[in-house]
Amino acid sequence: MKILVTGGGGFLGSYIVKSLLEKKHEVSSLSRHIYPHLEKLGVDNIVCDLTDKEAVEKLDLSGFEAIIHTAALAGVWGKKESYYQINYWGTQHLTEKAKSSQIKYFIYTSSPSVVFGKESISHGDESLDYPKKFYTHYAKTKAMAEKYILEQNTDKFKTLAIRPHLIWGPGDPHLFPRLIQKAKEGKLKQVGDGQNLVDIIYVENAAKAHVNALEALQKKDIGGNTYFVGQERPVKLWDFIHQVLELSKSPPIESSISFRLAYFLGGCLEGLYKFLGILKPEPPMTRFVAMQLAKDHYFSHKKARNDFGYSIDISIEEGLSRTFKK
């Protein structure tokens, strides 16, 4: 197949591109920038800003049969308009172009944060509804985009959404580097009692889920669905963080803070930053971060197993070994 991966030069996108190439597909990447490492793989770099509707309309997508849309603006803080423009409107522009170009299949990379409100989620499944209140622009705009994508599903334009949780592995530019940097600066404190369970996923497993879902979408009537994917088991978040810090030879965490205090401080800092108009850097604590660090958020992967044979190739232990290999 001829497949377009948006954000193909990014962390997850790069692994999806490699996985597709291994299966002998013809792959192009659409991003705001040219990525030399993709050119070396023989991948065509299409430069386009998805927030620019006219530029998207001018794209030549003839011959493409599928799109895997991973490009997004992530984060817990920032300008509201930026999240809406990139995550929601950019997705709409791309979807409209895909439909007018007779593209048949559309895989959307979503996030479990689209169902995370204020309460813990333990073994949640896809029947969970979107919360009444979102605590980040990222989660709200991803939920809006996901809902829009699933509503576009038809027999001629088949769509689905994948919700990978806390992606990590070699080349991770976000999760592990931030933890390690904060630990080295002495700014990392355990939030809560340290017993909360969360889903995580090694990046190659997340990439495989997208590819398997695309293959199944061509053969089975699974359009319009969304799927949680994660590792073989949830982990105690703070045990996992301690393990990461040890493997990276970073200073251990030596202090903690209660969830209630972290949540209160997060709310105060959010109010102060909004009042002062501070967009960067993000507050050292927010209510969303406090909840993510102290509450359960793990999910059933049964639906993904049943619908597209989702399984784990690389265990947590093997993934950590690959990430921190000497």
ZADO-1210 file (C-alpha; in nm, 4 decimals, padded with zeros to 6 digits):
<atoms>
<atom x="00.0000" y="00.0000" z="00.0000" code="MET" pos="1"/>
<atom x="00.0931" y="00.3638" z="-00.0374" code="LYS" pos="2"/>
<atom x="00.0619" y="00.5107" z="00.3123" code="ILE" pos="3"/>
<atom x="00.1029" y="00.8629" z="00.4531" code="LEU" pos="4"/>
<atom x="00.2202" y="00.9012" z="00.8145" code="VAL" pos="5"/>
<atom x="00.1761" y="01.2474" z="00.9635" code="THR" pos="6"/>
<atom x="00.4477" y="01.3264" z="01.2148" code="GLY" pos="7"/>
<atom x="00.6528" y="01.0498" z="01.0562" code="GLY" pos="8"/>
<atom x="00.9743" y="01.2107" z="01.1761" code="GLY" pos="9"/>
<atom x="00.8611" y="01.2182" z="01.5380" code="GLY" pos="10"/>
<atom x="00.9142" y="00.9596" z="01.8094" code="PHE" pos="11"/>
<atom x="00.6180" y="00.7270" z="01.7540" code="LEU" pos="12"/>
<atom x="00.5869" y="00.8247" z="01.3874" code="GLY" pos="13"/>
<atom x="00.9423" y="00.7133" z="01.3083" code="SER" pos="14"/>
<atom x="00.8773" y="00.3672" z="01.4519" code="TYR" pos="15"/>
<atom x="00.5493" y="00.3374" z="01.2602" code="ILE" pos="16"/>
<atom x="00.7316" y="00.4309" z="00.9382" code="VAL" pos="17"/>
<atom x="00.9992" y="00.1661" z="00.9998" code="LYS" pos="18"/>
<atom x="00.7364" y="-00.0963" z="01.0793" code="SER" pos="19"/>
<atom x="00.5488" y="-00.0191" z="00.7570" code="LEU" pos="20"/>
<atom x="00.8702" y="-00.0304" z="00.5525" code="LEU" pos="21"/>
<atom x="00.9510" y="-00.3721" z="00.6970" code="GLU" pos="22"/>
<atom x="00.6189" y="-00.4890" z="00.5535" code="LYS" pos="23"/>
<atom x="00.7215" y="-00.3498" z="00.2123" code="LYS" pos="24"/>
<atom x="00.4697" y="-00.0643" z="00.2030" code="HIS" pos="25"/>
<atom x="00.5463" y="00.2605" z="00.0206" code="GLU" pos="26"/>
<atom x="00.5594" y="00.5267" z="00.2915" code="VAL" pos="27"/>
<atom x="00.5637" y="00.9070" z="00.2909" code="SER" pos="28"/>
<atom x="00.5834" y="01.1386" z="00.5907" code="SER" pos="29"/>
<atom x="00.3969" y="01.4664" z="00.6300" code="LEU" pos="30"/>
<atom x="00.5440" y="01.7144" z="00.8798" code="SER" pos="31"/>
<atom x="00.6348" y="02.0786" z="00.9159" code="ARG" pos="32"/>
<atom x="01.0012" y="01.9908" z="00.8634" code="HIS" pos="33"/>
<atom x="01.2224" y="01.7684" z="00.6489" code="ILE" pos="34"/>
<atom x="01.3767" y="01.4802" z="00.8435" code="TYR" pos="35"/>
<atom x="01.7097" y="01.3561" z="00.6992" code="PRO" pos="36"/>
<atom x="01.6833" y="01.0224" z="00.8810" code="HIS" pos="37"/>
<atom x="01.3653" y="00.9482" z="00.6856" code="LEU" pos="38"/>
<atom x="01.5257" y="01.0425" z="00.3558" code="GLU" pos="39"/>
<atom x="01.7977" y="00.7863" z="00.4261" code="LYS" pos="40"/>
<atom x="01.5228" y="00.5241" z="00.4518" code="LEU" pos="41"/>
<atom x="01.3826" y="00.6268" z="00.1153" code="GLY" pos="42"/>
<atom x="01.0814" y="00.7973" z="00.2691" code="VAL" pos="43"/>
<atom x="00.9428" y="01.1015" z="00.0887" code="ASP" pos="44"/>
<atom x="00.9182" y="01.4066" z="00.3172" code="ASN" pos="45"/>
<atom x="00.6078" y="01.6138" z="00.2447" code="ILE" pos="46"/>
<atom x="00.6302" y="01.9525" z="00.4158" code="VAL" pos="47"/>
<atom x="00.2945" y="02.1003" z="00.5147" code="CYS" pos="48"/>
<atom x="00.1402" y="02.2837" z="00.8096" code="ASP" pos="49"/>
<atom x="-00.1906" y="02.1118" z="00.8831" code="LEU" pos="50"/>
<atom x="-00.3260" y="02.4273" z="01.0451" code="THR" pos="51"/>
<atom x="-00.3080" y="02.5979" z="00.7042" code="ASP" pos="52"/>
<atom x="-00.6290" y="02.4843" z="00.5351" code="LYS" pos="53"/>
<atom x="-00.5342" y="02.6205" z="00.1929" code="GLU" pos="54"/>
<atom x="-00.1968" y="02.4438" z="00.2035" code="ALA" pos="55"/>
<atom x="-00.3641" y="02.1150" z="00.2975" code="VAL" pos="56"/>
<atom x="-00.6158" y="02.1526" z="00.0167" code="GLU" pos="57"/>
<atom x="-00.3274" y="02.1895" z="-00.2319" code="LYS" pos="58"/>
<atom x="-00.1626" y="01.8615" z="-00.1266" code="LEU" pos="59"/>
<atom x="-00.1417" y="01.5913" z="-00.3906" code="ASP" pos="60"/>
<atom x="-00.2536" y="01.2743" z="-00.2143" code="LEU" pos="61"/>
<atom x="-00.3379" y="01.0835" z="-00.5286" code="SER" pos="62"/>
<atom x="-00.2409" y="00.7191" z="-00.5035" code="GLY" pos="63"/>
<atom x="-00.2418" y="00.7064" z="-00.1242" code="PHE" pos="64"/>
<atom x="-00.4698" y="00.4429" z="00.0241" code="GLU" pos="65"/>
<atom x="-00.4250" y="00.5103" z="00.3959" code="ALA" pos="66"/>
<atom x="-00.3237" y="00.7753" z="00.6474" code="ILE" pos="67"/>
<atom x="-00.1857" y="00.7183" z="00.9963" code="ILE" pos="68"/>
<atom x="-00.2225" y="01.0515" z="01.1743" code="HIS" pos="69"/>
<atom x="00.0206" y="01.0805" z="01.4666" code="THR" pos="70"/>
<atom x="00.1075" y="01.4520" z="01.4426" code="ALA" pos="71"/>
<atom x="-00.0157" y="01.6535" z="01.7417" code="ALA" pos="72"/>
<atom x="00.0750" y="01.9188" z="01.9937" code="LEU" pos="73"/>
<atom x="00.1294" y="01.7456" z="02.3284" code="ALA" pos="74"/>
<atom x="00.1805" y="01.8936" z="02.6742" code="GLY" pos="75"/>
<atom x="00.0031" y="02.0022" z="02.9900" code="VAL" pos="76"/>
<atom x="00.0364" y="02.3776" z="02.9440" code="TRP" pos="77"/>
<atom x="00.0387" y="02.6351" z="02.6693" code="GLY" pos="78"/>
<atom x="-00.1724" y="02.8551" z="02.4472" code="LYS" pos="79"/>
<atom x="-00.5276" y="02.7273" z="02.4070" code="LYS" pos="80"/>
<atom x="-00.5478" y="02.8400" z="02.0449" code="GLU" pos="81"/>
<atom x="-00.2357" y="02.6415" z="01.9507" code="SER" pos="82"/>
<atom x="-00.3854" y="02.3150" z="02.0776" code="TYR" pos="83"/>
<atom x="-00.7120" y="02.3793" z="01.8961" code="TYR" pos="84"/>
<atom x="-00.5405" y="02.4772" z="01.5709" code="GLN" pos="85"/>
<atom x="-00.3046" y="02.1784" z="01.5590" code="ILE" pos="86"/>
<atom x="-00.4967" y="01.8977" z="01.7268" code="ASN" pos="87"/>
<atom x="-00.8536" y="01.9741" z="01.6228" code="TYR" pos="88"/>
<atom x="-00.8594" y="02.1976" z="01.3181" code="TRP" pos="89"/>
<atom x="-00.5474" y="02.0406" z="01.1694" code="GLY" pos="90"/>
<atom x="-00.7115" y="01.6991" z="01.1990" code="THR" pos="91"/>
<atom x="-01.0274" y="01.8289" z="01.0333" code="GLN" pos="92"/>
<atom x="-00.8318" y="01.9811" z="00.7440" code="HIS" pos="93"/>
<atom x="-00.6457" y="01.6542" z="00.6886" code="LEU" pos="94"/>
<atom x="-00.9622" y="01.4445" z="00.7103" code="THR" pos="95"/>
<atom x="-01.1484" y="01.6591" z="00.4578" code="GLU" pos="96"/>
<atom x="-00.8539" y="01.6327" z="00.2191" code="LYS" pos="97"/>
<atom x="-00.8324" y="01.2574" z="00.2710" code="ALA" pos="98"/>
<atom x="-01.1997" y="01.2092" z="00.1890" code="LYS" pos="99"/>
<atom x="-01.1818" y="01.4255" z="-00.1230" code="SER" pos="100"/>
<atom x="-00.8732" y="01.2283" z="-00.2320" code="SER" pos="101"/>
<atom x="-01.0614" y="00.8953" z="-00.2034" code="GLN" pos="102"/>
<atom x="-00.8319" y="00.7644" z="00.0693" code="ILE" pos="103"/>
<atom x="-00.9889" y="00.4512" z="00.2129" code="LYS" pos="104"/>
<atom x="-00.8387" y="00.4109" z="00.5610" code="TYR" pos="105"/>
<atom x="-00.7579" y="00.6563" z="00.8382" code="PHE" pos="106"/>
<atom x="-00.5891" y="00.5610" z="01.1680" code="ILE" pos="107"/>
<atom x="-00.5873" y="00.8320" z="01.4358" code="TYR" pos="108"/>
<atom x="-00.3366" y="00.8310" z="01.7223" code="THR" pos="109"/>
<atom x="-00.5397" y="00.9381" z="02.0235" code="SER" pos="110"/>
<atom x="-00.4615" y="00.9249" z="02.3957" code="SER" pos="111"/>
<atom x="-00.6137" y="00.7734" z="02.7114" code="PRO" pos="112"/>
<atom x="-00.6177" y="01.1283" z="02.8502" code="SER" pos="113"/>
<atom x="-00.9350" y="01.1836" z="02.6442" code="VAL" pos="114"/>
<atom x="-01.1298" y="00.9870" z="02.9085" code="VAL" pos="115"/>
<atom x="-00.9377" y="01.1044" z="03.2144" code="PHE" pos="116"/>
<atom x="-01.1288" y="01.3436" z="03.4367" code="GLY" pos="117"/>
<atom x="-01.0743" y="01.3623" z="03.8105" code="LYS" pos="118"/>
<atom x="-01.1244" y="01.0025" z="03.9225" code="GLU" pos="119"/>
<atom x="-00.8941" y="00.7018" z="03.9112" code="SER" pos="120"/>
<atom x="-00.9480" y="00.4589" z="03.6240" code="ILE" pos="121"/>
<atom x="-00.8837" y="00.0927" z="03.7029" code="SER" pos="122"/>
<atom x="-00.9089" y="-00.1596" z="03.4197" code="HIS" pos="123"/>
<atom x="-01.1175" y="00.0857" z="03.2175" code="GLY" pos="124"/>
<atom x="-01.2477" y="-00.0106" z="02.8755" code="ASP" pos="125"/>
<atom x="-01.3691" y="00.1641" z="02.5629" code="GLU" pos="126"/>
<atom x="-01.7187" y="00.2135" z="02.7053" code="SER" pos="127"/>
<atom x="-01.5803" y="00.4999" z="02.9154" code="LEU" pos="128"/>
<atom x="-01.7300" y="00.8323" z="02.8119" code="ASP" pos="129"/>
<atom x="-01.5440" y="01.1591" z="02.7745" code="TYR" pos="130"/>
<atom x="-01.5341" y="01.3485" z="03.1080" code="PRO" pos="131"/>
<atom x="-01.7496" y="01.6552" z="03.1685" code="LYS" pos="132"/>
<atom x="-01.4403" y="01.8575" z="03.2567" code="LYS" pos="133"/>
<atom x="-01.0933" y="01.8417" z="03.1026" code="PHE" pos="134"/>
<atom x="-00.7864" y="01.9682" z="03.2872" code="TYR" pos="135"/>
<atom x="-00.5627" y="02.0299" z="02.9842" code="THR" pos="136"/>
<atom x="-00.6168" y="02.1771" z="02.6398" code="HIS" pos="137"/>
<atom x="-00.4327" y="01.8756" z="02.5009" code="TYR" pos="138"/>
<atom x="-00.6804" y="01.6221" z="02.6399" code="ALA" pos="139"/>
<atom x="-00.9835" y="01.8263" z="02.5324" code="LYS" pos="140"/>
<atom x="-00.8649" y="01.8864" z="02.1764" code="THR" pos="141"/>
<atom x="-00.7564" y="01.5251" z="02.1315" code="LYS" pos="142"/>
<atom x="-01.1010" y="01.4138" z="02.2481" code="ALA" pos="143"/>
<atom x="-01.2681" y="01.6557" z="02.0071" code="MET" pos="144"/>
<atom x="-01.0527" y="01.5316" z="01.7191" code="ALA" pos="145"/>
<atom x="-01.1064" y="01.1658" z="01.8089" code="GLU" pos="146"/>
<atom x="-01.4841" y="01.2110" z="01.8238" code="LYS" pos="147"/>
<atom x="-01.4786" y="01.3897" z="01.4890" code="TYR" pos="148"/>
<atom x="-01.2676" y="01.1187" z="01.3237" code="ILE" pos="149"/>
<atom x="-01.4888" y="00.8342" z="01.4453" code="LEU" pos="150"/>
<atom x="-01.8003" y="01.0155" z="01.3245" code="GLU" pos="151"/>
<atom x="-01.6511" y="01.0267" z="00.9719" code="GLN" pos="152"/>
<atom x="-01.6409" y="00.6479" z="00.9436" code="ASN" pos="153"/>
<atom x="-01.8253" y="00.5072" z="00.6421" code="THR" pos="154"/>
<atom x="-01.7933" y="00.2051" z="00.4151" code="ASP" pos="155"/>
<atom x="-01.5830" y="00.4157" z="00.1765" code="LYS" pos="156"/>
<atom x="-01.3767" y="00.5970" z="00.4414" code="PHE" pos="157"/>
<atom x="-01.2945" y="00.3671" z="00.7315" code="LYS" pos="158"/>
<atom x="-01.1571" y="00.5232" z="01.0486" code="THR" pos="159"/>
<atom x="-01.0494" y="00.4161" z="01.3958" code="LEU" pos="160"/>
<atom x="-00.8482" y="00.5530" z="01.6875" code="ALA" pos="161"/>
<atom x="-00.5636" y="00.4025" z="01.8907" code="ILE" pos="162"/>
<atom x="-00.4998" y="00.5180" z="02.2491" code="ARG" pos="163"/>
<atom x="-00.1413" y="00.4278" z="02.3500" code="PRO" pos="164"/>
<atom x="-00.0497" y="00.5234" z="02.7060" code="HIS" pos="165"/>
<atom x="00.2823" y="00.6784" z="02.8207" code="LEU" pos="166"/>
<atom x="00.4996" y="00.5783" z="02.5251" code="ILE" pos="167"/>
<atom x="00.8715" y="00.5260" z="02.5958" code="TRP" pos="168"/>
<atom x="01.1800" y="00.3671" z="02.4437" code="GLY" pos="169"/>
<atom x="01.5002" y="00.4576" z="02.2557" code="PRO" pos="170"/>
<atom x="01.4754" y="00.8087" z="02.1142" code="GLY" pos="171"/>
<atom x="01.2058" y="00.9185" z="02.3604" code="ASP" pos="172"/>
<atom x="01.2243" y="01.3012" z="02.3603" code="PRO" pos="173"/>
<atom x="00.9669" y="01.3600" z="02.6331" code="HIS" pos="174"/>
<atom x="00.8849" y="01.1183" z="02.9158" code="LEU" pos="175"/>
<atom x="01.2190" y="00.9784" z="03.0339" code="PHE" pos="176"/>
<atom x="01.4287" y="01.2898" z="02.9587" code="PRO" pos="177"/>
<atom x="01.1931" y="01.5060" z="03.1647" code="ARG" pos="178"/>
<atom x="01.1995" y="01.2670" z="03.4602" code="LEU" pos="179"/>
<atom x="01.5779" y="01.2393" z="03.4472" code="ILE" pos="180"/>
<atom x="01.6299" y="01.6143" z="03.4170" code="GLN" pos="181"/>
<atom x="01.3997" y="01.6908" z="03.7103" code="LYS" pos="182"/>
<atom x="01.5738" y="01.4257" z="03.9202" code="ALA" pos="183"/>
<atom x="01.9148" y="01.5749" z="03.8422" code="LYS" pos="184"/>
<atom x="01.7858" y="01.9193" z="03.9367" code="GLU" pos="185"/>
<atom x="01.6477" y="01.7834" z="04.2649" code="GLY" pos="186"/>
<atom x="01.2942" y="01.8850" z="04.1648" code="LYS" pos="187"/>
<atom x="01.1334" y="01.5410" z="04.1431" code="LEU" pos="188"/>
<atom x="00.9106" y="01.4430" z="04.4355" code="LYS" pos="189"/>
<atom x="00.6818" y="01.1451" z="04.4719" code="GLN" pos="190"/>
<atom x="00.3178" y="01.2510" z="04.4619" code="VAL" pos="191"/>
<atom x="00.0803" y="01.0391" z="04.6697" code="GLY" pos="192"/>
<atom x="00.1453" y="00.7076" z="04.8428" code="ASP" pos="193"/>
<atom x="00.3315" y="00.5523" z="04.5490" code="GLY" pos="194"/>
<atom x="00.0865" y="00.2642" z="04.5069" code="GLN" pos="195"/>
<atom x="-00.1013" y="00.3885" z="04.2000" code="ASN" pos="196"/>
<atom x="-00.1058" y="00.1642" z="03.8929" code="LEU" pos="197"/>
<atom x="-00.0703" y="00.2997" z="03.5393" code="VAL" pos="198"/>
<atom x="-00.0437" y="00.1690" z="03.1854" code="ASP" pos="199"/>
<atom x="00.2763" y="00.2245" z="02.9878" code="ILE" pos="200"/>
<atom x="00.3789" y="00.1087" z="02.6409" code="ILE" pos="201"/>
<atom x="00.7119" y="00.0477" z="02.4712" code="TYR" pos="202"/>
<atom x="00.7286" y="00.2429" z="02.1460" code="VAL" pos="203"/>
<atom x="00.7728" y="-00.0554" z="01.9119" code="GLU" pos="204"/>
<atom x="00.4645" y="-00.2185" z="02.0602" code="ASN" pos="205"/>
<atom x="00.2695" y="00.1047" z="02.0069" code="ALA" pos="206"/>
<atom x="00.3854" y="00.1217" z="01.6446" code="ALA" pos="207"/>
<atom x="00.2901" y="-00.2409" z="01.5856" code="LYS" pos="208"/>
<atom x="-00.0600" y="-00.1724" z="01.7198" code="ALA" pos="209"/>
<atom x="-00.1130" y="00.0966" z="01.4555" code="HIS" pos="210"/>
<atom x="00.0071" y="-00.1276" z="01.1733" code="VAL" pos="211"/>
<atom x="-00.1992" y="-00.4259" z="01.2877" code="ASN" pos="212"/>
<atom x="-00.5069" y="-00.2055" z="01.3241" code="ALA" pos="213"/>
<atom x="-00.4630" y="-00.0772" z="00.9679" code="LEU" pos="214"/>
<atom x="-00.4353" y="-00.4328" z="00.8350" code="GLU" pos="215"/>
<atom x="-00.7480" y="-00.5396" z="01.0240" code="ALA" pos="216"/>
<atom x="-00.9419" y="-00.2315" z="00.9110" code="LEU" pos="217"/>
<atom x="-00.9048" y="-00.3537" z="00.5515" code="GLN" pos="218"/>
<atom x="-01.0508" y="-00.6961" z="00.6282" code="LYS" pos="219"/>
<atom x="-01.2931" y="-00.6552" z="00.9190" code="LYS" pos="220"/>
<atom x="-01.5849" y="-00.4310" z="01.0086" code="ASP" pos="221"/>
<atom x="-01.4107" y="-00.2448" z="01.2920" code="ILE" pos="222"/>
<atom x="-01.4392" y="00.1117" z="01.1639" code="GLY" pos="223"/>
<atom x="-01.5636" y="00.3755" z="01.4063" code="GLY" pos="224"/>
<atom x="-01.3989" y="00.2101" z="01.7054" code="ASN" pos="225"/>
<atom x="-01.1322" y="00.3237" z="01.9482" code="THR" pos="226"/>
<atom x="-00.8779" y="00.1034" z="02.1283" code="TYR" pos="227"/>
<atom x="-00.6637" y="00.1231" z="02.4407" code="PHE" pos="228"/>
<atom x="-00.3188" y="-00.0348" z="02.4057" code="VAL" pos="229"/>
<atom x="-00.0501" y="-00.0837" z="02.6689" code="GLY" pos="230"/>
<atom x="00.2105" y="-00.3272" z="02.7969" code="GLN" pos="231"/>
<atom x="00.1457" y="-00.6763" z="02.9283" code="GLU" pos="232"/>
<atom x="00.0587" y="-00.5342" z="03.2691" code="ARG" pos="233"/>
<atom x="00.0156" y="-00.2019" z="03.4470" code="PRO" pos="234"/>
<atom x="00.3044" y="-00.0907" z="03.6673" code="VAL" pos="235"/>
<atom x="00.3273" y="00.0859" z="03.9995" code="LYS" pos="236"/>
<atom x="00.4172" y="00.4242" z="03.8578" code="LEU" pos="237"/>
<atom x="00.6687" y="00.5260" z="04.1224" code="TRP" pos="238"/>
<atom x="00.8416" y="00.1861" z="04.1272" code="ASP" pos="239"/>
<atom x="00.8822" y="00.2221" z="03.7501" code="PHE" pos="240"/>
<atom x="01.0138" y="00.5785" z="03.7849" code="ILE" pos="241"/>
<atom x="01.2667" y="00.4647" z="04.0470" code="HIS" pos="242"/>
<atom x="01.3776" y="00.1905" z="03.8089" code="GLN" pos="243"/>
<atom x="01.4235" y="00.4403" z="03.5246" code="VAL" pos="244"/>
<atom x="01.6259" y="00.6724" z="03.7455" code="LEU" pos="245"/>
<atom x="01.8471" y="00.3871" z="03.8618" code="GLU" pos="246"/>
<atom x="01.9118" y="00.2640" z="03.5066" code="LEU" pos="247"/>
<atom x="01.9942" y="00.6176" z="03.3914" code="SER" pos="248"/>
<atom x="02.2252" y="00.6659" z="03.6928" code="LYS" pos="249"/>
<atom x="02.0163" y="00.9631" z="03.8065" code="SER" pos="250"/>
<atom x="01.9740" y="01.0756" z="04.1688" code="PRO" pos="251"/>
<atom x="01.6991" y="00.8855" z="04.3543" code="PRO" pos="252"/>
<atom x="01.3794" y="01.0524" z="04.4759" code="ILE" pos="253"/>
<atom x="01.4178" y="01.1362" z="04.8419" code="GLU" pos="254"/>
<atom x="01.1030" y="01.3327" z="04.9244" code="SER" pos="255"/>
<atom x="00.7294" y="01.3128" z="04.8708" code="SER" pos="256"/>
<atom x="00.4191" y="01.5274" z="04.8765" code="ILE" pos="257"/>
<atom x="00.0576" y="01.4318" z="04.9385" code="SER" pos="258"/>
<atom x="-00.1832" y="01.4303" z="04.6475" code="PHE" pos="259"/>
<atom x="-00.4094" y="01.6851" z="04.8163" code="ARG" pos="260"/>
<atom x="-00.1250" y="01.9316" z="04.8612" code="LEU" pos="261"/>
<atom x="00.0068" y="01.8746" z="04.5079" code="ALA" pos="262"/>
<atom x="-00.3409" y="01.9275" z="04.3633" code="TYR" pos="263"/>
<atom x="-00.3888" y="02.2451" z="04.5682" code="PHE" pos="264"/>
<atom x="-00.0499" y="02.3840" z="04.4658" code="LEU" pos="265"/>
<atom x="-00.1213" y="02.2918" z="04.1037" code="GLY" pos="266"/>
<atom x="-00.4436" y="02.4882" z="04.1084" code="GLY" pos="267"/>
<atom x="-00.2724" y="02.7907" z="04.2652" code="CYS" pos="268"/>
<atom x="00.0118" y="02.7840" z="04.0133" code="LEU" pos="269"/>
<atom x="-00.2266" y="02.7500" z="03.7203" code="GLU" pos="270"/>
<atom x="-00.4170" y="03.0560" z="03.8416" code="GLY" pos="271"/>
<atom x="-00.0978" y="03.2562" z="03.8899" code="LEU" pos="272"/>
<atom x="00.0467" y="03.1639" z="03.5502" code="TYR" pos="273"/>
<atom x="-00.2811" y="03.2496" z="03.3772" code="LYS" pos="274"/>
<atom x="-00.3014" y="03.5834" z="03.5590" code="PHE" pos="275"/>
<atom x="00.0554" y="03.6707" z="03.4587" code="LEU" pos="276"/>
<atom x="00.0120" y="03.5320" z="03.1058" code="GLY" pos="277"/>
<atom x="00.3046" y="03.2897" z="03.1410" code="ILE" pos="278"/>
<atom x="00.3024" y="03.0229" z="02.8690" code="LEU" pos="279"/>
<atom x="00.6629" y="02.9027" z="02.9026" code="LYS" pos="280"/>
<atom x="00.7954" y="02.7398" z="03.1040" code="PRO" pos="281"/>
<atom x="00.4982" y="02.5378" z="03.2265" code="GLU" pos="282"/>
<atom x="00.4113" y="02.5511" z="03.5992" code="PRO" pos="283"/>
<atom x="00.6165" y="02.3118" z="03.8142" code="PRO" pos="284"/>
<atom x="00.2854" y="02.1490" z="03.9123" code="MET" pos="285"/>
<atom x="-00.0673" y="02.1458" z="03.7683" code="THR" pos="286"/>
<atom x="-00.3848" y="01.9712" z="03.8815" code="ARG" pos="287"/>
<atom x="-00.3664" y="01.7348" z="03.5832" code="PHE" pos="288"/>
<atom x="-00.0061" y="01.6387" z="03.6575" code="VAL" pos="289"/>
<atom x="-00.0899" y="01.5826" z="04.0251" code="ALA" pos="290"/>
<atom x="-00.3722" y="01.3470" z="03.9273" code="MET" pos="291"/>
<atom x="-00.1613" y="01.1645" z="03.6685" code="GLN" pos="292"/>
<atom x="00.1161" y="01.1086" z="03.9225" code="LEU" pos="293"/>
<atom x="-00.1048" y="00.9936" z="04.2108" code="ALA" pos="294"/>
<atom x="-00.4102" y="00.8182" z="04.0672" code="LYS" pos="295"/>
<atom x="-00.4683" y="00.4861" z="03.8907" code="ASP" pos="296"/>
<atom x="-00.5066" y="00.5016" z="03.5128" code="HIS" pos="297"/>
<atom x="-00.4823" y="00.1642" z="03.3459" code="TYR" pos="298"/>
<atom x="-00.7023" y="-00.0071" z="03.0899" code="PHE" pos="299"/>
<atom x="-00.8241" y="-00.3324" z="02.9402" code="SER" pos="300"/>
<atom x="-00.6672" y="-00.4244" z="02.6067" code="HIS" pos="301"/>
<atom x="-00.9150" y="-00.7033" z="02.5358" code="LYS" pos="302"/>
<atom x="-01.0921" y="-00.5182" z="02.2554" code="LYS" pos="303"/>
<atom x="-00.7639" y="-00.4586" z="02.0695" code="ALA" pos="304"/>
<atom x="-00.6676" y="-00.8250" z="02.1127" code="ARG" pos="305"/>
<atom x="-01.0041" y="-00.9406" z="01.9790" code="ASN" pos="306"/>
<atom x="-01.0326" y="-00.6977" z="01.6885" code="ASP" pos="307"/>
<atom x="-00.6784" y="-00.6836" z="01.5494" code="PHE" pos="308"/>
<atom x="-00.4756" y="-00.9410" z="01.7389" code="GLY" pos="309"/>
<atom x="-00.2961" y="-00.6922" z="01.9596" code="TYR" pos="310"/>
<atom x="-00.0073" y="-00.8488" z="02.1501" code="SER" pos="311"/>
<atom x="00.3210" y="-00.7480" z="02.3075" code="ILE" pos="312"/>
<atom x="00.6430" y="-00.8324" z="02.1233" code="ASP" pos="313"/>
<atom x="00.8772" y="-00.6554" z="02.3639" code="ILE" pos="314"/>
<atom x="00.8367" y="-00.6861" z="02.7408" code="SER" pos="315"/>
<atom x="00.8904" y="-00.4056" z="02.9910" code="ILE" pos="316"/>
<atom x="01.2181" y="-00.5613" z="03.0994" code="GLU" pos="317"/>
<atom x="01.3462" y="-00.6006" z="02.7426" code="GLU" pos="318"/>
<atom x="01.2313" y="-00.2502" z="02.6554" code="GLY" pos="319"/>
<atom x="01.4227" y="-00.1007" z="02.9470" code="LEU" pos="320"/>
<atom x="01.7293" y="-00.3008" z="02.8485" code="SER" pos="321"/>
<atom x="01.7111" y="-00.1650" z="02.4938" code="ARG" pos="322"/>
<atom x="01.6507" y="00.1906" z="02.6132" code="THR" pos="323"/>
<atom x="01.9425" y="00.1997" z="02.8542" code="PHE" pos="324"/>
<atom x="02.1835" y="-00.0342" z="02.6780" code="LYS" pos="325"/>
<atom x="02.5482" y="00.0503" z="02.7348" code="LYS" pos="326"/>
</atoms>
